[in-house]
Amino acid sequence: MNAIRRLYAFLTVPVSCMLCPSQAFAVYPERMLRAIVPFSAGGPNDIAARIISPPLSKVLGQQVIVENRPGANARIGIEALARSAPDGYTILFSAGAVALIPALRRHVPYDPIRDMLPVAELGNAPYGIAIHPQVPARSLATLIELARHSPGKLNSASAGSSSFLAQVLFQLQTGTRITNLPYKGGNDAALAVVRGEADLAIMDFSSLAPHVAAGRLRLLAVTSDRRAPTQPAVPTAREAGLDYTAGGTFSVFIVGGTPADIVRRLNAEITRIVEMPATTSRFAALGITTSTKTVDEMMRWHLAELAKWKQVVVRAKIPLED
């Protein structure tokens, strides 16, 4: 609980206090940048990095090389950023893992507040709540009622920490108990529901979409503030009666201690790239709605995410990993 209080205390700290004093870096960058993706090639974080990196290389006048560092549920890549020099030459593309790892682990070899500095937001991808067609629920409300009447009988496929904790948050907010079935990736988890191994999934909508379109899965709700453009008839969870949001916020991070001039320049350049129509349309094909934030807004969001998921783990009494 002390860790949670510390996070909330940081919410009132001006972001300017967490950056190095402003300096003149007229020559930055003088050499190529390394863009770490803590996941394998081909996933949404990797594709997002490869969409942003070429135009970022152009505006900076130096190459931005994407480097995949998968493994240990994103810890390898994130720790590589934490160990890098605070000089602006190493950046990280990641969604929820940066906030989830400190929530789930007893020891983390870096300070998630001091060492992880959010630079820019790229976009948001909502999760979908989908069930096998044989599950007797036609709405989110009837699914919740079914789960409440049969604690532990329903099971849910998850793919990694993000979808697992989204499922845990769903149970906390609905007073249900659902058995978790972990899978290696989103496609595997979606197929598990299609085959009937799992009754439902709360996860990245892009993995569910082809099965929903083919009628192999029934989509009950999306977990964003607005309906998905590709599924306009499907309500949001809030419209269906549950104040619940979940999903991935794709962001760029840099190591703490990087000079403020560099951080703000990266934010400005990446924001301009995200707002380009070509970027918006390429992200939309991934199921990601582009969005941007200032550096100050990014820090407030980062601190809130760290606090939120620590609270979820504490409330759900999830054993911490070593």
Backbone torsions as a table, in degrees:
resi	resn	phi	psi	omega
1	MET	NA	-29.9	177.2
2	ASN	-61.0	-36.6	179.2
3	ALA	-63.9	-39.4	179.6
4	ILE	-65.8	-42.6	179.2
5	ARG	-62.3	-36.8	178.7
6	ARG	-64.0	-40.5	178.3
7	LEU	-63.1	-44.1	179.9
8	TYR	-65.4	-34.4	177.1
9	ALA	-62.7	-36.9	179.7
10	PHE	-67.8	-22.7	-179.3
11	LEU	-61.9	-22.3	-178.8
12	THR	-96.4	-0.7	-178.7
13	VAL	-83.4	127.1	177.0
14	PRO	-58.0	138.2	-178.2
15	VAL	-61.4	-32.2	-179.1
16	SER	-58.6	-26.5	179.1
17	CYS	-74.9	-15.7	-175.0
18	MET	-99.6	-2.0	178.1
19	LEU	-106.6	156.4	173.8
20	CYS	-66.9	153.5	177.8
21	PRO	-55.3	145.5	-179.1
22	SER	-61.3	135.2	177.9
23	GLN	-133.7	168.1	179.4
24	ALA	-91.2	115.8	179.8
25	PHE	-124.0	63.1	-174.6
26	ALA	-64.2	-26.2	-175.4
27	VAL	-94.2	-4.4	-178.8
28	TYR	-69.7	135.3	-6.5
29	PRO	-92.5	148.0	179.2
30	GLU	-96.4	-12.1	-177.5
31	ARG	-150.0	178.5	-174.9
32	MET	-66.5	156.1	176.0
33	LEU	-104.9	148.2	175.8
34	ARG	-105.3	124.1	178.7
35	ALA	-107.7	104.5	-177.8
36	ILE	-83.0	133.5	170.6
37	VAL	-116.7	116.5	-174.9
38	PRO	-81.3	26.8	-179.7
39	PHE	-139.2	168.5	179.9
40	SER	-68.5	161.8	177.2
41	ALA	-65.2	145.8	175.2
42	GLY	99.9	-15.1	178.1
43	GLY	-82.4	173.4	-175.7
44	PRO	-62.6	-37.4	177.7
45	ASN	-64.4	-41.1	179.2
46	ASP	-65.0	-45.3	-179.2
47	ILE	-64.3	-41.2	178.3
48	ALA	-59.9	-42.7	178.9
49	ALA	-62.7	-37.7	-178.3
50	ARG	-78.8	-16.3	171.8
51	ILE	-78.6	-43.2	-174.9
52	ILE	-78.8	-35.4	-170.7
53	SER	-62.5	-44.4	-179.0
54	PRO	-60.6	-49.3	177.4
55	PRO	-66.8	-29.0	176.5
56	LEU	-67.8	-38.9	175.3
57	SER	-58.3	-41.3	-177.2
58	LYS	-65.2	-46.4	-176.2
59	VAL	-74.3	-29.0	178.8
60	LEU	-84.3	-19.1	-179.3
61	GLY	77.7	13.5	177.3
62	GLN	-140.5	149.8	179.1
63	GLN	-66.2	142.1	170.9
64	VAL	-113.1	108.3	-173.6
65	ILE	-96.8	123.6	178.9
66	VAL	-80.5	129.4	-179.0
67	GLU	-126.1	113.6	178.3
68	ASN	-80.4	125.4	178.0
69	ARG	-128.7	69.5	-177.4
70	PRO	-77.8	168.1	173.8
71	GLY	124.3	149.2	175.9
72	ALA	55.6	43.1	178.5
73	ASN	53.8	44.1	175.0
74	ALA	83.2	-2.8	-175.6
75	ARG	-66.4	-35.7	-176.8
76	ILE	-61.4	-48.1	-179.1
77	GLY	-67.9	-40.9	-178.9
78	ILE	-67.1	-40.7	178.1
79	GLU	-67.0	-29.5	176.2
80	ALA	-64.5	-39.3	175.4
81	LEU	-64.3	-46.7	-177.3
82	ALA	-58.9	-29.8	-179.1
83	ARG	-87.3	-7.2	-175.4
84	SER	-76.5	163.2	179.4
85	ALA	-72.7	143.0	179.8
86	PRO	-80.5	62.3	-174.3
87	ASP	-122.9	4.0	176.2
88	GLY	87.0	6.1	-176.6
89	TYR	-101.7	0.7	174.5
90	THR	-130.4	124.9	176.7
91	ILE	-126.6	164.1	-176.6
92	LEU	-130.7	133.8	173.8
93	PHE	-105.1	117.6	-179.3
94	SER	-156.7	155.7	175.2
95	ALA	-98.3	-111.5	-169.9
96	GLY	-81.8	-12.5	-170.6
97	ALA	-59.9	-33.7	-176.3
98	VAL	-60.8	-36.9	179.2
99	ALA	-87.3	-27.7	-174.9
100	LEU	-78.1	-36.2	-177.0
101	ILE	-59.6	-48.4	179.0
102	PRO	-65.2	-25.2	179.3
103	ALA	-73.3	-31.5	-172.1
104	LEU	-98.6	-14.4	-173.1
105	ARG	-113.9	144.5	-179.9
106	ARG	-71.8	-39.9	-179.0
107	HIS	-128.6	130.4	175.4
108	VAL	-124.4	129.1	-173.3
109	PRO	-78.9	29.3	175.4
110	TYR	-158.9	164.5	177.5
111	ASP	-93.6	115.6	-175.6
112	PRO	-66.4	-14.5	176.6
113	ILE	-96.4	-49.4	-176.5
114	ARG	-72.2	-38.0	-171.0
115	ASP	-97.5	-17.4	-178.6
116	MET	-109.3	106.1	-176.7
117	LEU	-109.5	112.5	178.9
118	PRO	-71.9	132.8	-174.6
119	VAL	-103.0	-47.3	-173.8
120	ALA	-157.4	151.9	175.4
121	GLU	-100.7	142.9	179.8
122	LEU	-106.0	-41.6	-177.7
123	GLY	170.9	176.5	-177.6
124	ASN	-126.2	140.0	176.9
125	ALA	-124.9	112.8	-178.3
126	PRO	-72.0	160.1	171.1
127	TYR	-90.8	160.4	172.3
128	GLY	-113.7	150.0	173.1
129	ILE	-107.2	106.2	-173.9
130	ALA	-123.8	148.2	-178.8
131	ILE	-129.4	160.6	171.6
132	HIS	-68.5	140.6	-177.0
133	PRO	-56.2	-23.3	-179.3
134	GLN	-82.9	-9.3	175.0
135	VAL	-70.5	126.1	-173.6
136	PRO	-78.8	65.8	177.5
137	ALA	-141.8	128.0	179.5
138	ARG	-106.8	-3.3	-179.4
139	SER	-150.0	166.6	177.9
140	LEU	-63.9	-38.3	180.0
141	ALA	-62.0	-40.9	-179.7
142	THR	-73.3	-30.2	174.7
143	LEU	-64.7	-44.6	179.5
144	ILE	-63.0	-42.2	179.0
145	GLU	-62.5	-42.4	178.4
146	LEU	-61.2	-44.0	-179.1
147	ALA	-67.1	-36.4	179.7
148	ARG	-68.1	-36.1	-178.0
149	HIS	-78.1	-18.8	-179.2
150	SER	-132.5	71.8	-176.9
151	PRO	-57.5	128.3	177.1
152	GLY	81.1	-7.2	-177.8
153	LYS	-76.9	-41.0	178.0
154	LEU	-78.2	146.1	174.5
155	ASN	-125.8	153.4	-174.8
156	SER	-128.8	131.7	177.5
157	ALA	-79.5	137.0	176.2
158	SER	-130.0	156.5	180.0
159	ALA	-131.8	89.6	179.9
160	GLY	89.5	177.0	-174.4
161	SER	-64.2	-36.1	-175.0
162	SER	-63.9	-51.3	-179.6
163	SER	-71.4	-30.3	175.9
164	PHE	-62.8	-47.7	-179.1
165	LEU	-71.4	-28.4	173.4
166	ALA	-63.4	-38.9	177.1
167	GLN	-66.6	-40.9	178.4
168	VAL	-63.1	-44.4	178.4
169	LEU	-61.3	-39.5	177.5
170	PHE	-59.3	-44.1	180.0
171	GLN	-66.0	-40.3	178.8
172	LEU	-62.7	-39.7	-176.5
173	GLN	-79.2	-20.5	-177.9
174	THR	-108.0	-7.1	-178.0
175	GLY	66.6	36.7	-179.0
176	THR	-114.1	166.4	174.1
177	ARG	-129.5	113.5	-176.0
178	ILE	-124.0	135.8	-177.9
179	THR	-78.6	130.4	-179.8
180	ASN	-87.5	133.2	173.6
181	LEU	-119.4	105.3	-176.7
182	PRO	-81.1	142.2	176.2
183	TYR	-130.3	163.1	-173.9
184	LYS	-71.5	-30.3	-177.4
185	GLY	-151.9	171.5	-177.8
186	GLY	-62.0	-40.5	-179.5
187	ASN	-65.4	-40.1	178.4
188	ASP	-64.4	-41.6	-179.5
189	ALA	-65.4	-42.2	178.9
190	ALA	-63.7	-41.6	178.7
191	LEU	-65.0	-31.4	178.1
192	ALA	-62.6	-38.2	177.3
193	VAL	-71.4	-40.3	177.8
194	VAL	-58.2	-42.6	-178.1
195	ARG	-77.8	-10.5	-178.9
196	GLY	87.4	6.5	175.4
197	GLU	-66.8	-34.8	177.4
198	ALA	-121.9	149.9	-179.3
199	ASP	-82.1	-32.0	-175.1
200	LEU	-154.3	173.2	174.7
201	ALA	-151.2	142.5	171.1
202	ILE	-120.7	103.1	-169.7
203	MET	-162.9	-179.9	-179.8
204	ASP	-47.3	121.7	-175.6
205	PHE	-63.3	-29.6	-177.5
206	SER	-61.5	-32.2	177.8
207	SER	-74.5	-28.6	-178.8
208	LEU	-84.1	-28.5	-168.3
209	ALA	-52.6	-48.7	-177.6
210	PRO	-63.5	-32.5	-180.0
211	HIS	-76.6	-33.5	174.8
212	VAL	-65.7	-44.1	-179.3
213	ALA	-63.0	-33.1	-179.0
214	ALA	-86.3	-1.9	179.8
215	GLY	80.6	10.4	-179.7
216	ARG	-82.9	-17.9	176.4
217	LEU	-132.6	151.3	175.9
218	ARG	-107.6	118.7	-179.3
219	LEU	-90.0	118.8	-176.9
220	LEU	-92.6	-32.2	-177.5
221	ALA	-165.7	158.8	168.9
222	VAL	-110.2	151.7	-169.8
223	THR	-101.9	25.2	178.9
224	SER	-101.4	175.4	178.2
225	ASP	-73.9	-25.2	-179.9
226	ARG	-125.6	156.8	178.6
227	ARG	-63.7	149.0	178.5
228	ALA	-70.7	131.8	-179.8
229	PRO	-56.3	-31.7	-178.9
230	THR	-83.2	-10.8	-179.7
231	GLN	-134.5	61.9	-173.0
232	PRO	-64.1	-20.0	-179.6
233	ALA	-85.4	-11.5	-177.2
234	VAL	-90.1	126.0	-177.8
235	PRO	-72.3	159.7	167.7
236	THR	-75.4	163.2	177.5
237	ALA	-59.1	-38.2	-179.7
238	ARG	-65.0	-41.7	177.1
239	GLU	-63.7	-29.7	-179.9
240	ALA	-84.2	3.2	173.9
241	GLY	104.2	6.1	-179.0
242	LEU	-126.0	121.0	179.9
243	ASP	-79.5	81.3	-171.8
244	TYR	-141.5	126.6	174.6
245	THR	-129.8	145.6	178.5
246	ALA	-158.7	158.1	179.1
247	GLY	150.6	-176.8	-178.1
248	GLY	-102.9	132.3	171.1
249	THR	-105.3	110.4	-176.5
250	PHE	-81.3	125.8	-171.8
251	SER	-141.2	167.6	175.3
252	VAL	-117.4	133.8	179.6
253	PHE	-121.2	159.2	173.7
254	ILE	-138.2	164.6	-178.2
255	VAL	-73.6	143.6	178.0
256	GLY	-61.6	149.8	-177.8
257	GLY	92.9	-6.4	175.9
258	THR	-65.4	135.6	-177.8
259	PRO	-54.7	142.0	-175.4
260	ALA	-58.5	-35.7	-179.8
261	ASP	-59.7	-41.6	-178.8
262	ILE	-69.4	-44.3	-179.6
263	VAL	-59.7	-46.3	-177.2
264	ARG	-71.0	-32.0	176.0
265	ARG	-67.2	-44.6	178.0
266	LEU	-60.7	-41.3	177.9
267	ASN	-60.3	-45.6	-177.9
268	ALA	-64.5	-43.8	-177.3
269	GLU	-70.0	-43.8	-179.8
270	ILE	-66.2	-39.4	178.0
271	THR	-60.4	-43.6	178.3
272	ARG	-61.7	-39.4	179.7
273	ILE	-66.6	-43.7	179.8
274	VAL	-60.4	-36.2	-176.2
275	GLU	-80.6	-4.0	177.1
276	MET	-70.2	138.0	-179.9
277	PRO	-54.8	-36.9	-179.4
278	ALA	-64.4	-38.3	178.2
279	THR	-67.8	-44.8	-179.8
280	THR	-56.4	-44.4	-177.6
281	SER	-71.1	-36.1	178.9
282	ARG	-69.7	-37.4	176.2
283	PHE	-68.4	-37.5	179.5
284	ALA	-59.6	-35.3	178.5
285	ALA	-65.2	-20.5	177.1
286	LEU	-92.3	-1.4	-175.8
287	GLY	82.3	18.6	-178.9
288	ILE	-108.8	128.2	174.3
289	THR	-93.2	119.6	-176.8
290	THR	-64.8	145.8	177.6
291	SER	-157.6	156.3	-177.1
292	THR	-136.0	159.9	175.7
293	LYS	-144.9	156.7	170.9
294	THR	-75.5	171.7	178.1
295	VAL	-62.1	-43.1	179.0
296	ASP	-62.1	-43.3	178.6
297	GLU	-64.5	-37.6	178.8
298	MET	-63.3	-41.5	-179.4
299	MET	-66.4	-41.6	178.4
300	ARG	-62.6	-40.7	177.5
301	TRP	-63.3	-45.0	-178.2
302	HIS	-60.4	-46.7	179.9
303	LEU	-64.6	-39.3	178.5
304	ALA	-65.4	-38.9	178.7
305	GLU	-65.4	-43.2	177.8
306	LEU	-58.8	-44.9	-179.6
307	ALA	-67.6	-41.6	-177.5
308	LYS	-59.5	-49.8	-174.3
309	TRP	-75.9	-28.2	172.2
310	LYS	-63.1	-41.7	179.1
311	GLN	-64.2	-41.6	179.6
312	VAL	-60.0	-45.0	-179.3
313	VAL	-63.9	-41.6	179.2
314	VAL	-66.0	-47.7	-178.3
315	ARG	-62.2	-37.5	-178.5
316	ALA	-84.3	-4.6	179.8
317	LYS	55.7	43.8	177.9
318	ILE	-78.0	125.6	178.5
319	PRO	-61.7	135.0	179.7
320	LEU	-76.4	145.1	177.0
321	GLU	-85.2	153.5	177.8
322	ASP	-80.5	NA	NA
